Amino acid sequence: MGKSLKVILFGEPRGIGNHNDCPGTNQFDTILTNSTLMSRVDRIHVHWSITLKKVSHQPWNNSYMVDRYGVRWEETEYLPQEQILKNIEKFMHPYLAKSPRLVTYDVHIREPSTLRWGKEYHKVIVDALSENYDYIMFHRPDSNIEVKKDGRADKRKLYSKFLDTDIPAVCITPNPNKTLWTYYDKGTETQPWAGFYVSWNAYEIMLWNRNGLILLEQFIKLKAMNEHNHVNFEYPGGFPEGWGVFQSWYTSQRIDKAEDFWSVVLLAISTFSHNFMVIDNLPFRSLIRQKGT
């Protein structure tokens, strides 16, 4: 019997949300042609959880994306909600038309939240669990995908085994040169102090199985509860002086921002759930504002 996949696109609708002519990313061109995944899946639902205004305060230019053809689309303001919804419908139409029984979608307009993985993120996880999806993929609306070509049979088998296991697990992009944490015994120019540092693995795209998501939900719920009690849901503009490297622990920098968050969470789940597996053999690599191949 086939299994089901829910794809959660959580983020700002760059490109498709700020330009009428942008054709969007290549992500479903790639995901829906992955034979290993599609041989197991007979139902896919895409959930767009998007904001209607720019919420990022990064010091570099975040206002553009690169579409599936490698064309850069650069705008600073978002289109009206009605037009964004029309653009999403236009983007999704070929996939629905080709496989109407296989692919469906919906769109949720969310209020900007500073900490990306709070109450809104918890809700999409609870919904995915209540709807009994077998696999849950987290990605973003504005990212292309590159297929990781690995000729080693053992690597391909690990990804295939992940799709068939009931053991709680998540499949992430390979990062062969670093572990989740790196220890520096001497200070350097970019790492001023000795200690443990969070590695920036490629967590923009992750594939969870249902039992792994059950474990994740508990941690996201705890985070969402604490945000509700202690955090204003707006990003402060600007960064600490000398921003550029996320140190392991210091008072002016939180470790729940950006990709550091996932390093911490995956380690926490592994600590408290001894049979949880992190498999770094997802064949898709997310390319933010870069052309996919």
Wavefront OBJ file of the C-alpha trace (Angstrom):
o trace
v 0.000 0.000 0.000
v 1.331 3.447 -0.916
v 2.295 6.030 1.645
v 1.573 9.724 1.993
v 3.847 12.766 1.993
v 3.120 16.240 3.331
v 5.427 19.000 2.118
v 5.433 22.048 4.383
v 6.770 25.202 2.718
v 7.392 27.548 5.627
v 8.747 31.009 4.919
v 8.526 34.185 2.889
v 7.125 33.855 -0.664
v 10.063 35.555 -2.361
v 9.846 35.682 -6.140
v 6.447 34.090 -6.448
v 5.125 36.620 -3.940
v 6.803 39.764 -5.222
v 6.765 39.364 -8.994
v 3.899 38.399 -11.295
v 6.102 36.706 -13.880
v 8.377 34.597 -11.664
v 7.868 30.895 -12.547
v 8.927 29.699 -9.106
v 11.453 27.076 -8.090
v 12.367 23.645 -9.406
v 11.584 21.858 -6.152
v 8.573 19.830 -7.310
v 10.167 19.178 -10.690
v 12.846 17.384 -8.674
v 10.929 15.876 -5.753
v 8.155 14.397 -7.904
v 10.648 12.699 -10.212
v 12.673 11.039 -7.461
v 12.031 7.380 -8.209
v 13.074 6.134 -4.772
v 10.568 8.366 -3.009
v 7.781 8.215 -5.583
v 7.828 4.412 -5.714
v 6.492 4.513 -2.157
v 4.179 7.538 -2.223
v 0.726 7.750 -3.770
v -0.554 10.911 -2.066
v 1.168 14.290 -1.661
v -0.186 17.422 -0.043
v 1.705 20.732 -0.170
v 1.013 23.160 2.658
v 2.187 26.737 2.060
v 2.673 28.618 5.332
v 3.680 32.085 4.175
v 3.917 35.666 5.386
v 2.725 38.698 3.418
v 5.609 40.949 4.298
v 9.358 40.737 4.664
v 10.376 39.612 8.144
v 14.082 38.990 7.681
v 16.571 41.505 9.063
v 19.695 39.839 7.730
v 22.494 42.261 6.767
v 22.679 40.908 3.197
v 20.121 41.254 0.410
v 17.303 38.780 1.032
v 14.815 40.331 -1.364
v 15.525 38.133 -4.379
v 15.338 34.542 -5.502
v 16.611 32.565 -8.483
v 13.908 30.674 -10.369
v 13.991 27.192 -11.860
v 15.608 28.558 -15.027
v 18.392 30.393 -13.225
v 16.830 33.853 -13.609
v 17.190 36.271 -10.695
v 14.020 38.076 -9.598
v 14.610 41.039 -7.331
v 11.876 43.086 -5.662
v 11.637 44.617 -2.219
v 7.854 44.680 -1.690
v 5.336 41.872 -1.761
v 2.318 41.746 -4.024
v -1.209 41.956 -2.579
v -2.471 38.754 -0.992
v -4.871 38.011 -3.839
v -2.057 38.124 -6.383
v 0.250 35.955 -4.274
v -2.495 33.328 -4.068
v -2.985 33.492 -7.838
v 0.753 33.048 -8.391
v 0.838 30.022 -6.107
v -2.139 28.559 -7.965
v -0.337 29.134 -11.279
v 2.836 27.529 -9.905
v 0.994 24.465 -8.569
v -1.287 23.967 -11.579
v 1.052 21.783 -13.709
v 1.561 19.326 -10.847
v -2.147 19.145 -10.058
v -3.055 18.817 -13.738
v -0.559 16.010 -14.302
v -1.478 14.030 -11.172
v -4.778 15.307 -9.701
v -5.137 12.292 -7.425
v -1.528 12.464 -6.314
v -1.010 16.173 -5.542
v -3.150 18.660 -3.595
v -2.281 21.894 -1.794
v -3.503 24.625 0.523
v -2.194 28.033 1.627
v -2.035 29.470 5.135
v -1.286 33.170 5.613
v 0.543 33.538 8.888
v 1.547 36.521 10.939
v 5.307 37.162 10.994
v 6.954 35.443 13.923
v 10.420 36.260 15.005
v 11.435 32.854 16.035
v 10.653 30.745 13.037
v 10.091 27.501 14.895
v 7.445 28.575 17.415
v 3.673 28.268 17.689
v 2.980 28.354 13.936
v 5.547 25.642 13.298
v 4.093 23.557 16.100
v 0.647 23.791 14.524
v 1.789 22.420 11.162
v 3.437 19.486 12.952
v 0.305 18.709 14.983
v -1.794 18.904 11.822
v 0.544 16.561 9.920
v 0.384 14.015 12.743
v -3.396 14.237 13.093
v -3.750 13.703 9.338
v -1.600 10.539 9.550
v 1.055 11.391 6.968
v 3.855 8.859 6.690
v 6.550 11.334 5.597
v 6.784 15.045 6.312
v 9.175 17.228 4.326
v 10.060 20.732 5.541
v 11.313 23.137 2.903
v 10.756 26.772 1.892
v 8.898 28.515 -0.953
v 11.912 30.261 -2.488
v 14.550 27.559 -2.771
v 15.691 25.470 -5.706
v 16.940 21.916 -5.290
v 20.070 20.220 -6.483
v 20.170 16.450 -6.634
v 23.073 15.018 -4.671
v 24.660 12.478 -7.003
v 26.379 9.796 -4.964
v 27.486 6.696 -6.783
v 28.093 4.676 -3.621
v 25.469 1.970 -3.266
v 25.647 2.009 0.545
v 24.737 5.696 0.581
v 21.718 5.172 -1.652
v 20.620 2.188 0.431
v 20.590 4.284 3.611
v 18.092 6.713 2.079
v 15.967 3.818 0.826
v 16.055 2.141 4.245
v 14.955 5.399 5.878
v 11.826 5.413 3.713
v 10.968 1.887 4.856
v 11.764 2.055 8.562
v 9.397 2.656 11.470
v 12.291 3.651 13.725
v 11.967 7.390 14.617
v 14.219 9.171 12.135
v 14.930 12.239 10.043
v 16.843 12.323 6.760
v 18.940 15.449 6.168
v 21.402 16.661 3.553
v 24.873 15.092 3.786
v 27.552 17.094 5.544
v 30.580 14.810 5.358
v 33.173 17.211 6.762
v 31.582 18.205 10.051
v 29.623 16.755 12.931
v 26.683 18.579 14.492
v 29.054 20.127 17.014
v 32.705 21.035 16.548
v 35.163 21.475 19.412
v 37.897 24.102 19.099
v 40.650 23.786 21.673
v 42.203 27.114 20.648
v 40.694 30.439 19.755
v 40.944 31.629 16.157
v 40.018 34.813 14.346
v 36.536 33.511 13.559
v 36.197 31.378 16.702
v 37.431 33.692 19.462
v 37.143 31.207 22.323
v 37.808 27.546 22.890
v 34.677 25.442 23.198
v 31.895 23.738 21.310
v 30.407 25.415 18.244
v 27.245 24.536 16.369
v 27.866 23.476 12.771
v 25.710 24.957 10.022
v 24.478 21.832 8.318
v 21.931 22.069 5.486
v 18.688 21.971 7.439
v 16.670 24.014 4.937
v 15.222 20.747 3.664
v 14.501 17.773 5.941
v 12.425 14.624 5.543
v 10.917 13.151 8.731
v 9.049 9.927 9.170
v 5.953 9.913 11.351
v 7.582 8.428 14.455
v 10.442 10.909 14.239
v 7.949 13.767 13.969
v 6.194 12.572 17.125
v 9.466 13.113 19.000
v 10.078 16.491 17.362
v 6.590 17.727 18.293
v 7.377 17.565 22.002
v 10.388 19.855 21.653
v 8.658 22.316 19.326
v 5.709 22.455 21.727
v 8.030 23.314 24.600
v 9.687 26.038 22.544
v 6.334 27.456 21.428
v 5.078 27.577 25.020
v 8.159 29.445 26.192
v 7.946 31.894 23.310
v 4.343 32.635 24.216
v 5.348 33.436 27.770
v 8.646 35.224 27.281
v 9.222 36.463 23.733
v 7.761 39.241 21.622
v 6.898 37.876 18.202
v 8.832 40.455 16.219
v 12.465 40.305 15.212
v 14.573 43.150 16.604
v 16.362 44.949 13.811
v 20.134 44.677 13.756
v 22.615 42.281 15.307
v 25.217 42.312 18.073
v 28.414 44.146 17.271
v 30.811 41.921 15.401
v 28.022 39.650 14.158
v 29.117 37.080 11.652
v 29.833 33.904 13.617
v 27.463 32.072 15.904
v 29.507 31.278 18.993
v 28.458 28.347 21.123
v 27.192 30.276 24.162
v 27.196 33.969 24.798
v 24.522 36.270 26.115
v 23.890 38.476 23.097
v 23.308 35.591 20.691
v 20.580 32.959 20.875
v 21.271 29.426 19.665
v 17.691 28.954 18.470
v 18.205 31.122 15.402
v 18.924 30.006 11.871
v 20.365 26.532 11.310
v 21.907 26.413 14.786
v 18.423 25.584 16.040
v 18.285 22.252 14.256
v 21.696 21.134 15.479
v 20.551 21.722 19.035
v 17.141 20.088 18.583
v 18.443 16.970 16.832
v 21.035 16.501 19.557
v 18.383 16.987 22.238
v 16.069 14.410 20.668
v 18.980 11.978 20.310
v 19.860 12.512 23.969
v 16.398 11.697 25.310
v 15.304 9.146 22.687
v 17.968 6.517 22.280
v 16.496 4.898 19.159
v 16.175 8.172 17.207
v 18.255 8.274 14.021
v 19.648 11.228 12.073
v 20.482 9.979 8.578
v 22.553 12.390 6.502
v 21.751 10.905 3.106
v 18.874 12.939 1.753
v 19.529 13.185 -2.019
v 18.137 16.734 -2.228
v 20.239 19.776 -1.421
v 18.431 23.068 -0.931
v 19.952 25.966 -2.868
v 18.701 29.276 -1.488
v 18.895 32.003 -4.121
v 20.950 29.700 -6.345
v 20.112 27.827 -9.498
v 19.304 24.159 -9.088
v 20.616 21.518 -11.455
l 1 2 3 4 5 6 7 8 9 10 11 12 13 14 15 16 17 18 19 20 21 22 23 24 25 26 27 28 29 30 31 32 33 34 35 36 37 38 39 40 41 42 43 44 45 46 47 48 49 50 51 52 53 54 55 56 57 58 59 60 61 62 63 64 65 66 67 68 69 70 71 72 73 74 75 76 77 78 79 80 81 82 83 84 85 86 87 88 89 90 91 92 93 94 95 96 97 98 99 100 101 102 103 104 105 106 107 108 109 110 111 112 113 114 115 116 117 118 119 120 121 122 123 124 125 126 127 128 129 130 131 132 133 134 135 136 137 138 139 140 141 142 143 144 145 146 147 148 149 150 151 152 153 154 155 156 157 158 159 160 161 162 163 164 165 166 167 168 169 170 171 172 173 174 175 176 177 178 179 180 181 182 183 184 185 186 187 188 189 190 191 192 193 194 195 196 197 198 199 200 201 202 203 204 205 206 207 208 209 210 211 212 213 214 215 216 217 218 219 220 221 222 223 224 225 226 227 228 229 230 231 232 233 234 235 236 237 238 239 240 241 242 243 244 245 246 247 248 249 250 251 252 253 254 255 256 257 258 259 260 261 262 263 264 265 266 267 268 269 270 271 272 273 274 275 276 277 278 279 280 281 282 283 284 285 286 287 288 289 290 291 292 293
